[in-house]
Amino acid sequence: MIALALALLLLMAASSTFAQPAPVECPLPPYQLPLMAPERAFIDENGDVVVNGIETAFDLPDNLNADRVLWSDDGEALLIEASDGFRIGVFTVRDGDLVTLLDNETMFNLRDEDFRDAVTLFRPQFIPGTHTVLFHTQLLTDAEGIYFELPSDLWSLDLDTGTLTELLPYGGAGQLSISPDGQYLVIVGFDRIWTVDVAMTNPRELFSGTTWIGVGHGVIEPPIVWDYEAEVPTFRTMLFPDFDANLAQFNAPFRVFELTLGEPTSSTLLFSGETEFLLNTALSPDGYRVVEWRWDDPANPKQIELWVTSYGDPESEAGTTPKLLHTFEVPQGNGPLIEWADEVHIRFGHFIPGGRVVSMIDLCGEIVPLSEQQN
């Protein structure tokens, strides 16, 4: 234990040489909605796909209805996923024509479980700067019982050529994130984080220890926050390496790491903090702050506190000292919610049947009025 504590102290000291978040200067400017680019394609009321610049909607074959449309970052390649019950199809548009990439039989044969009724794309995403989509597969089944999917395989699909390639077999993959330069894949499994070149060469381990937290019939996956200003691909993540599933104690401390994908790779502990319940935490979009909701008094579950822990110089009084930001009430029987709106604004409130009630506060403790769009 002493050796572990000394190692963590050394990591904290080393982290002070890394880039620091911009200081919070109060009062903060008003919150602004993120800029949204106009939709280049959308799904109409008939389940067909309408593409800007093409007069007629694409009528999908076999009575399929579009479920998802996804553009490449250059706006030149469009992925369309469609279904009708247990029939699946994947399409693109080339020279103004609808082209089938993967039919139902091809999708079905990507998995071999006897109880499967259909196989769909799971979390597809374009490799930046390319027309290639990476995806996991997901089963659909009408069998009785509880079934949930994990990102356990990995496939690539080239929309220009239609080439489908298995990159990692089922059980060999994990939660996927692609570096902003499109050169690296980061893969998170149950007990490690590793990286590999986009060509699936040069695999390297970044972290070994608890990553996914099992909850009920699913898992909580760690956030991956990329630093878009870093010269070398860099991301931050929040982990709970002290969590022991055998003890089922959910008050494990959080640790925020910064990982770089250069040669060699590096893993640095930026800051850490205690939690009352690890599922109540959220990492900010820049990876420099953690917000957590806590009960003001366990005997009064309606009274909720918002606490924020920020990364900074460990020797500074404001460095990693948790700060009580706000206290609010949640009606009896409703679950609290917290989420980051941006790096300095937090939405908080509670869930209600069919929706939620949300307010917003900035890191200076000022309540921010919300429009209907911001809610």
C-alpha positions, 0 to 999 in steps of 0.5 A: 500500500505504501509503495502504491501511495508513493507511486501515485504521489510521483504521478501527481507530481509529474502531471503538474508539468502538463497543460493546465485548463484555462482558469475560471474567471467569474463572471463567465460569459453566457452559455451558447448553444453549440453551432450545428451544421445544416442536415445534409440528409434526414429520414422522412415520415415514410422512413425514406432518406432525403439528401440535400441536392437530390430532388427525390427521396430514396425509397429503400427496397423491401419495405425497409425503413431508415434507422440511421444516416451517417456522413463522413467528415468530408461530406462525400460518403453517406452510410444508411442503415435500415430495417423492418423487424428482423430484416436489415440492410446497409446502403450508401449513395454513389453518383446519385444512386442508392447502392446496397452495401450489406444485405440481410443475409450478409449481416446475419452471417457476421455472427453465429449464435443460434438464438440470433434473429438479426444482426445490426451495426453497433456504434458505427463511426467513420475513420476521420479523413476516410470513407471507411466505417468501423463498427461492432455488431449487435444481435436482435432476438425475440427469445425469452430472457435478458440479453444485452450487447457488448462491443466485442468484435470489430469490422471495417466497411469501405463505402467506396468499394463495399469491401467488408473486413473483420478486424477483430473477432468476437471477444477480441475487441471492446469499446472503440474510440478513433483518434482525431487524426484517424491514425490510431484506434483506442480499445477499452476492454474489461481490464485494459486499454490498448491502442493499435494503428488504424492498419491494425499494426503495432498494438500497445497497452496503455492501462491495465486494471479495472475499466468497465464497471458491471451494473445490473445487466450491463456495464458502465464504460469509461469516457474517452475525451480527446485533446484536439489541440495536442500535437500528439494524439492525447485523450483523458479518461476517468477510471475506478481502478480500486473498484472490486466487483467482489465487494460490490462497494460503489464508493471507489475513488475516481482517477483521471488519467491522460494517455498519449499515443506517441512513441513511446506511449505514456499514461499519467494520473492527472488527479483523483477524488473520493466518491460516495457512489461512483455512478454519480460522477461525470467527466467534463468535455475537456477531461479536467473536471469531475462533477458528482451529485451526493445526498446532503443527508442520507436520511433526506434523499430529496436534498442533493449536492453538486460537487466539482473536483478540478485538475490543477497544481497539486500544491495549489489550494484550489488544485484538487480540492472538491468544491460544493457548487450547489444544493437542490431538491429532487421530488421523492421517487425521482432520480437526480441527473447531472451532465456537462453542457460544455467545459464550464456549464453543468445541467442538473435536475431530475427525471420524470416519467417520459422526460426530465426537468433540467436547470443549468449552473456554471462553475462560478455557481451562477444559475443560467436561464434555459431556453426550450432548446437548451433543455 
